[in-house]
Amino acid sequence: MKIHPLITTTEALADICGRLSKADFVTVDTEFMRENTYWPELCLVQIADDKEAAAIDPLAPGIDLKPLLDLLVDNEDVLKIFHAGGQDVEIIYNLTGKTPHPIFDTQIAMMAISQSEQIGYSNLVESWLGLTIDKGARFTDWGRRPLTERQIEYAIGDVTHLSKIFPRMLKRLIKTGRGAWLDIEMEKLADPANYRSDPATVWQKIRAPSRNPAVLGRLKAVAAWREAEAMDKNIPRGRIMRDETLADVASHPPRDQSDLAKVRGLSSGWKDNDIGRRLMQCLADAKPMTEAEMPPRAPRGAPLGKEGALVADLLKLLLKIRSREIDIAARLLARSDDLEALAAGQRRNLAILEGWRFEQFGRDALELVEGKLAFAVVKGKLKMAHIDAIGGNGDSAAPDEDAVLVNADAEEIEGDGRDWGDDDTDASAANA
């Protein structure tokens, strides 16, 4: 693979992007700094196909990133490969108002062909290529110039290794027939709605101090005001005001600006400075939240009850068994919220009851909660069985002595079952 010198001119960038625009795929990574800013500062972009790779310096004087950005967001013929690419996609969205598409994330893909839920890049490279990555430049200051050869070599490695891993991963997905399982997950990653900064909705991420409409109205108003201040100053929102302080101000608004000096988390300067005056004006203008704006009321306590919680535990055990059996990350197969909803009786709008998830897990999960499926530990093995098959037409092997199968209705059923695990599966059951 040809490794180009650091690209610092628009001409060199347009040249390589012209060639990459004809590739089947490109691997992409970014280096950025965001500790002291609201908007992440893009410091380096790395890109490769299976023939060439380069690092691009977006801070180089006079460089125009348009050839690169056009390739990433407007060229639908080239697949863009990332690893754990959420923040990379966010940066590209901030620059263009669009997201890379079509897109493929190797961290997400690993969930469909292994039990790894959030595999790191170093472990990915080691597992596929047998290489150990030098992490010495991992926490470098990417905004400082000039970049060293070691920094550039480290950064380019992020895309050159990925360009070797992706074709192998693709073959595995094709062989297992699981490529379609990832389509929805990849579209979620590319959804622009995930990356929009909307001051009007940020209050939803703050723990509401109460359901009082006036309090929630102030919470929404102050959160939007803080977001706008942080955007304008390009500093992290927490530097303006922390969430806990914001919620306190919304619950107990100061009577006048001088009282801001008494608010925990605000400096005494707020009592007579401009930002303090803007906050007081925001509070004065805030309106109580309307009925239509009110957030849905959260259920009190455990909605399942004791028996339902036990059924949910059985479903989680079933999920562990099934994910190990088909070698898939449990997190991709089912969410805990869906399992609890199923145990509570919900049958609509659950991902596990649709598409491939239903075929691989949901059907058995549904039969378990409906008392049609049972399981037990027999001689160190976890066995599953349909209730109507136990002691039935003779197709099943003779039941083991002292074997007891339990279904979700807490019935004990004598008989034999399907072997869904290894000799050590009972340990997983005990720890579930």
N, C-alpha and C positions, 0 to 999 in steps of 0.2 A: 504493500500500500504506500502511495506517495504522500508524504507529510509536507505541506507547504509552509514556508515561513509565515510568521504572524502577519495577517492581512490588516493593513492600515490605510488603504486607499479605496475609493469607490470603484475605480477601474479594476483593481484586482478582485474586489468582491463581486462585481458584475460578471467577471470572467469565470470564476468558479461556480457561481450560482447558475450561469447559463448551462454549464455541463451537468450540474446536479439536477437541473430541472428535467433532464431526460432519464434520470435514474428511477428504478422501481421504488427505492426507499432511501431516506436519509436519516441518520441518527443525529440527535440534537441534544445539547446540554448548555446551560448558562451558568455563569458565576456572577454573583450580585452581592450588594451590601444593602441592608435595610435596618440595621440596629438603630440608626439615628434619623431615619426619614420615614415619612408616611408611604411614599411611593418607593418601591425597591429600585435601587440604582444599578442598572445593567453595566457590568464591568467587562464581560468577556462572553463571546458566543463561540461554541465549538460545533462543527458540523462535519459529517462524513457520509460516504456511501461505501461500497465494497472495494473501491479503487483508490480513493484519495480522501484526505482529511485536512482540515485547517482550523485554526483559531482566528477569530475576528475581533479586533479591538474597537468597540463602539465609542470609546473615549478619544480615539485618534482625531486630531484636528481636521475638520473638513469632510470626514467620511459620512456618506449617506447610506443608511441601512436599507433603503427601499428595495434593492435587488433581493436581499435576504428575506425581508418581510413579505415580499410578493410571493416568493417561493413557499414560504411557510403557511400563508393564509389564503392564497388565491389559486395555487396549483393543486387541483384535485387529483392529478395523475400520480403524484408522488406521496407515498405513505411516510408520515413523520413518526419516528420512533423516539420515545423518551423512556427514562426510568424514574419512577416516582415524580412525574412531570407536572404536578399541580402548580408549583410556584413558577416553573418555566413558562407554562401556559399563561399564567396570570400576567407575567411581564410582557409577553407578546400581545396579550389583549390590551394592556395599558398603552402600548405603543400604536396599536392599529384599530382597536375597537372590534377585532375579530379574534377567533381562536384557530390554531392549526387544525387542518382537516384535509384528508382523513388522518386519524391518529391512532397510535398503538403504544401502550405502556407496558414495559416488561415486568414491572412489579405486579401489576394487576394480572397479567398473563400467567405469572408463576402460580397464582392462586388456583388456576384451572388445571394445572398439571402437577401440582404438589400440595402439600399441606402447609406451605410457607405463606403466612398471611401478609407480612410486610418485610420481605427480604431486602436487606440493604445491598447497595451496589457492590461493595467489596465481596460479600458472600455470594452474590450472583456470579461475579467473575470467577471466583474460586471454584464454584460448583460446576460451571460450564466449561471453563478454560483451564482450570488448575493453576491459575496465576494468583500471586499475592500482590495486592496493590500497595505501593508506598503511600502512606497517609500523611507524610511529613508536611505537604503543602495544603492540607485540607482546611485549616483554619487561617489561611493567609489573608492579608489585606489586599483584595483583588482590585481595589480602587487606586492603589499606589502605583506610580509609574517611575521608571520602566519596570516591566515584568521580567522576571528572571527566566532563563532557559528551563530551569527546573519547574517553575510554575506552569509554563506553557506546555511542557512535556506531560506533566500531571494532568492538566486540563484536557488536552487532546486525547489522552488515554481513555477518558470517559466515553468518547464516541467511537474510537477505533475498536475497543473491546466490544462495545454494543453492536457494532456492525458485523462482528463475527458471531455473536450470540444469537442475534435475531433470526437468521436463516435456520439455525438448528432448532430454535424454539418453535419456529413456524412449522417445521417438519413434525415435531412432536405433537403440536396442536392438530395438524392434519391427520396424523396417524391415530390419534385418540378421538377425532371427530368433535373436538370441543371448541373449535374456533368460534362457532356461532354463539356459544355460551357467553362470550366476551363482548358481543356487539353492543348490548345495552350499556355495559360498564364503560366502554370506550366513548360512547356517545355522551354519557354523563360527564366524562372528563372534558369533552369538547364543548359542552353547553355554555354559551357566553353568560348565561344568568348566574353561574357560579362565581363570576369574576367582577361583576358590576359592583361598584361602590355607591350604594344609594343611601344617603343620609336619612331618608324618611323611614328606612326599615331597620337601621342598626339597633334601635331600642329593643328589638326582639331577641337580641343576643345577650341582653343584660338581665340578670335575675330581678324580676319585679318585686318591689318591697311589699306590695299589696295589690288588691284588685279594685281599689278605689279609683273611679274614673278620673278624678282630679289629679291624683298622684300619677296615674299612668299617662295622662295628658302631659304633665310636666316632664316625666321620664322620656317620653317620645320627643318632646321639643328640645330638651337639653341635650339628649343624645345626638340629635340632628345638628344642633348648634356646635357641639364639640367636634363632630366629624368634619363639618365645614371649616372650622378653625384649623384643625389638623391638616386638612388638604391644602388650605391656603398657605399655611406656614411650612408645609412639608416636614412635619415632625410626627412621631408616633402619637396616636390619640391619648395614650396613657400619660404623655408629657403634659397634656392640657389638663386632664382630670381622670383619675382612676375610676373604674366602674363602681366601686364601693362608695366613693365620694359622690358620684353622680346620683346614685340611688338614694343616698342620704339627703342630698339637696332636693331631690324630687319629693321625698317624704316629708321633710321639714324645711320648707323654703324660708330663707332669711327674710326678715321684715324689711331691712334696708341694706345697702351695700356694706356698711360698716360691720354688719354681722358676719360677713364672709370671712373675716379674720378669725372667727370662732369655729369655722367648719374644719373638722379634721381632714387633712389631706390637701388643704389649700394654704398657700403662704399668706402672711399678713399683708402683703402688697395688694392682694385682691380687694382690700377694703376701699382703695381709692385709685386703682389703675383702670385703663381702658377695657381690658378683658373682663374685669369685674363688672363694669358698667354694661357691657354687652350681655353678660350672663343675667344680670338683673332685668334687663329689658326682655330677654328671652323668657324668663319666668313670668314676667308681667303679661306677655303676649300669649302664653300657653293656654289652651282651651281644654276642658275636660274631654276625655275620650268618649266618643259616641258609642252606642250599643253595637253598631256594625263594626267598629274598630276594635272592640274588646277582644282579647285573646281567648281561645277556648279554655274552659275551666278544666284544670288538671284533675284527674281522678284522685280521690282521697284514699290513702292506704293502699293495700294490695287488692287490686280488683278481682283477683282470682279466688280469694279465700284459701283456706288451708288445703283443701282437696285439689283445687285448681293449681295451686303452686306445686303440689306433688306431681301432677300431670305434666306441668311445664318442665320439671326436673327430669321426668322420663323422656320427654321430647329432646332435651339437651343431651341426654345420654345417647339416645338414638342418633342424634346429629353427629356426635363424636364417633360412633361406630361407623356410620355411613360415610363420613368424610375420610376416615382411615381406609375403609374398604375400597373406595373408588379413587383414593389419593387426590383429594381436593381440599382446599382450605375451607374450614367450616364457615368462616365469615362470608365467603362467596356463595355458599350453598344456602344459608339461612341466617337471619338476624334474630337475636334474642327477643326483640319486640314482637316479631311475627310468631315465634313459638308461644309466647305468653298470650297473644291474641287468639291463637288457635286453641290453646288450652281453655281460654275463657269462653269459647263458643263462636268466635268470629269466623266466617267462611268466605267473606268477600274482601277484595282489594288486598290480598296477601300474595306476595311474590312467590311463596313456596307452593301455592296452589295453581300456578300458571307455568306454561312452557316447560323448558327442560328441568327446572327445579321441581316441578310436580312429578315428572317422570323419575327423577333420580332420588327424590326424598319425600316430596309432599304427599304422594299416595300412601306410603307407609306411615307417615306422620298422622295423616287423617285416619287411617285404620287403627292406629294405636289409640288415639283419643276417643274413637268410637267403640273401643272395646273389641275390635276384630283381630288385633295383633297382640301377641304376648311375648315376653322374653324372660330368660332366667340364666343364672350361672350354673352350668352342669359340668362337673369334673373339670373345672377350670376354664370352660369355654362358654362364651355368651351365645345363647341360641335364641332364634326368633321363630315364631310359628303363627300361622293363621288359626284362629280358634276353631273354625269348622273343619280344619284338617287334622286336628288332634284326635287320635284314636279312630281315624276315619277309614279310608278305603284300602289301607294296607300299603300305600305307596311310601309312607314314612317308615323309617327304621323303628324298631321296637324301642319304646321309651326306656331310658336309663333308670336304674333303680334310684329312688329318692329324688328324681328330677321334679322340680316344681317350677311352673311357668306363671308369671304374674302379668296381667294386662292392666290397662289404664283404669279399669273399673275396680282394681284392687282385688280381683278374684284369683284364687289359686287354682290352677288347672293342671292336672296330671298329664304328662305326655312328652312327646319329643318335639324338636323344632329345627329350624334352619340354623346352620352354623354361620354366624355373621362375624366371627372374630377369631383371634388367635388364642393361644393358651394364656396369654397375659391380659386378655381383655377384661377379665374380672377385676384386675387392679384398676383399670380405667373406670369401671362401673363404681367401684368403691370410692374412688376419688371424685366422682362427678358431683 
